[in-house]
Each structure stands twice: as structure tokens, then as C-alpha cells.
Amino acid sequence: MRRSCAVLIITALATTAMAGCSSHRVDPAAYQSASCVDLDTSIGMNSREISATAVRRGKVDSWEPPFWLAGARRGAEAVKNRQTAKIDRLQQQGTAMTAERARRC
């Protein structure tokens, strides 16, 4: 049992590491030096991340915590606010990338 768990953990870590290497994100400070293909890839990744975060925020927003769970509403509100801030930040990055792509490509 322990051996199979260790194998699963190692496999999951290796898969995660390899997935991070297959696609990279352009650093916001390096938009000017990025190629058009890199900008397109980053814009696509940014859009997917915005969508995924919005879906998670919607799930948190529609969740009704049980009455006996103390502080659950406050915690859910904090998570929702954090995800809203992340979406705002991602939208600003996307706008910057799109403007740079429109300027150069």
C-alpha cells in the first residue's frame, strides 16, 4: 500500500513539473521583447486562467454553508474577494499583452 502511494505521488509530481515546462508565460516586464507567438500563447493562457478563476468564484458564491459552521460565510466571502482581485489583475495583464500585440504584430 505504501509503495503504491509513493508511486502515485511521484507520478503526480513529475506530471506537474512536466506540465509547467510545456507552456510558459511571458513576464509582464518582458512584453516588449516577447515574440508575437509568445504573446499569443500568453494571452490564451491568461484567458483560460480568468475563466477558471471566474468559475471557481461562482461556485464559492453560490455555496450555502450550513448554519452551524461558524465563520463559513466570512471565509467564503474572503475567498470570493481574493478571486475577484486575481481576475482584476489577470485582466490588466491581458489588456497590456493585447495592447502590445496590437502595437507590434
VOBA-889285 format. One record per atom (N, C-alpha, C, O): residue in one letter; x, y negated, z. Coordinates in steps of 0.05 Angstrom, whole numbers, plus 5000, padded with zeros to 4 digits. Layout:
AXYZ/...
//
This chain:
M501650245000/M500050005000/M501749755000/M501249564985/R503849745017/R505549515018/R507049474992/R507449244983/R507949684980/R509349664955/R507649544933/R508549384917/S505149624931/S503349524910/S502749234915/S502449074896/C502549144940/C502048864946/C504548694938/C504248484927/A506848804944/A509348654937/A509548634907/A510348424896/V508848844892/V508948834863/V506948634852/V507648484833/L504648624863/L502648424855/L503548144860/L503247964843/I504648094883/I505647824890/I507847744871/I507847514861/I509747924866/I511947854848/I510947804820/I511947624806/T509047964811/T507947934785/T506547664782/T506747524762/A505047594803/A503547334803/A505547104802/A505146904788/L507647114818/L509646904819/L511046884792/L511546664782/A511747104780/A513147104754/A511346984732/A512246824716/T508847064733/T506946954713/T506546654716/T506446514697/T506346564741/T506046274746/T508546124737/T508345914724/A510846234742/A513346104734/A513546094704/A514345884692/M512846304690/M512946314661/M510846124649/M511346004628/A508546104661/A506545924650/A507345634652/A506745474635/G508845574673/G509845304676/G511945234655/G512245004648/C513445434646/C515445384626/C514345364598/C515545234581/S512045484593/S511045484566/S509845224557/S509845164533/S508945054575/S507944794568/S509044594587/S509044634612/H509844364577/H510944164594/H509443904590/H508143864569/R509543734609/R508143484609/R510143264606/R512343264618/V509543064590/V511242844586/V511142654610/V508942594619/D513442584620/D513542404643/D512442124635/D513142024614/P510742004652/P509641744644/P511641534637/P511141354621/A514041544650/A516041344644/A517441404617/A518741224606/A517041644606/A518341714581/A516541714557/A517141844537/Y514241584559/Y512341584536/Y513641464511/Y513141554489/Q515341254515/Q516541124492/Q518441304477/Q518741274453/S519741484491/S521741654478/S520641924470/S522042084457/A518141984476/A516942244470/A516142254441/A515442054429/S516342494430/S515442524402/S512442524401/S511042554421/C511342494377/C508442494373/C507242764381/C505042774393/V508642984375/V507643244383/V507543274413/V505543374424/D509543174427/D509543194456/D507343014468/D506043094487/L506842784456/L504642614466/L502042754461/L500242744479/D501642874438/D499143014433/D498643244453/D496443284463/T500743394458/T500643614478/T499943514505/T498243624519/S501243294513/S500743184540/S497943064542/S496643094563/I496942944521/I494142844521/I492143074524/I490243044538/G492643294510/G490943524512/G490943644540/G488843714551/M493343664552/M493543774579/M492243584599/M490843674617/N492543334595/N491243134612/N488243154611/N486943144631/S487143184587/S484243214584/S483143464598/S481143454611/R484643684594/R483843934607/R483843904638/R482144004652/E485943774648/E486143734677/E483943554687/E482943604709/I483243344672/I481043174680/I478443334682/I476943314701/S477943494661/S475443654661/S475343854684/S473243884697/A477543994689/A477644194710/A477144054737/A475744164754/T478443824741/T478043684767/T475243584770/T474143594792/A474043494748/A471243404749/A469343634756/A467443594771/V469843864745/V468244094751/V468444174781/V466444224794/R470944174791/R471344234819/R470044024837/R468844084857/R470143774829/R468943554844/R465843594845/R464543554865/G464743674822/G461843724821/G461043954838/G458843944851/K462644164840/K461944384857/K462044304886/K460344384902/V464044144894/V464144054921/V461843864928/V460643884949/D461143694908/D458943504913/D456243644916/D454543554931/S455843864902/S453244004903/S453144204926/S451044324930/W455344254940/W455344444962/W453944334986/W454344104994/E452144494997/E450744425021/E451844585044/E451244825046/P453344465062/P454544615084/P452344685105/P450344545107/P452744905119/P450844975140/P450844765162/P452944645168/F448644735175/F448344535197/F450244585220/F450944395234/W450944835225/W452544905248/W455544865243/W457144895262/L456344805219/L459144775212/L460044485216/L459544315199/A461244435239/A461944155247/A464044035229/A466144165223/G463543795219/G465443655203/G465543735174/G467243635159/A463843925166/A463944025138/A463243805118/A464543785097/R461343645124/R460543425105/R462843225102/R463443135080/R464043155124/R466242965124/R468643085108/R469942945092/G469143335112/G471343465097/G470743485067/G472443435050/A468243555060/A467443565032/A467643285019/A468443264996/E466843085034/E467042805024/E469942725019/E470542595000/A471742815037/A474542755034/A475742885009/A477242764994/V474943135005/V475843284981/V474743144956/V476243114936/K472243074956/K471042934933/K472442674927/K472942614904/N473042514948/N474442264944/N477242304933/N478242154916/R478642514943/R481342574933/R481242654904/R482942574888/Q479242814896/Q478942894868/Q478242664850/Q479042644827/T476542474861/T475842234845/T478342064840/T478741964818/A480042044861/A482541884857/A484342024837/A485741894821/K484442284837/K486142434818/K485042394790/K486642354771/I482442394786/I481242354760/I481942074750/I482642034727/D481741874768/D482441604760/D485341574751/D485941454731/R487141704767/R489941694760/R490441834733/R492041734716/L489142064728/L489542204703/L488442044680/L489542054658/Q486141914684/Q485041744663/Q486941514656/Q487141444632/Q488241394675/Q490141184670/Q492541284654/Q493441154635/Q493541524662/Q495741644647/Q494841704618/Q496341664599/G492441814615/G491441874588/G491141634571/G491741634547/T490241414583/T490041164568/T492741064559/T493040974537/A494741084577/A497441004569/A498541174547/A499841074528/M498141434549/M499141614528/M497741564501/M499041564480/T495141524502/T493641474478/T494441204465/T494641194440/A494941004481/A495840744470/A498540774457/A499040664436/E500340924470/E503040964458/E502841124432/E504241064413/R501141324432/R500841484407/R499641314385/R500541334362/A497741144391/A496440974371/A498540764361/A498440684338/R500340684378/R502240484370/R504440604351/R505340474333/R505240854357/R507440964342/R506741174321/R508041184301/C504741334326/C504241564309/C502041504287/C501441684271/
//
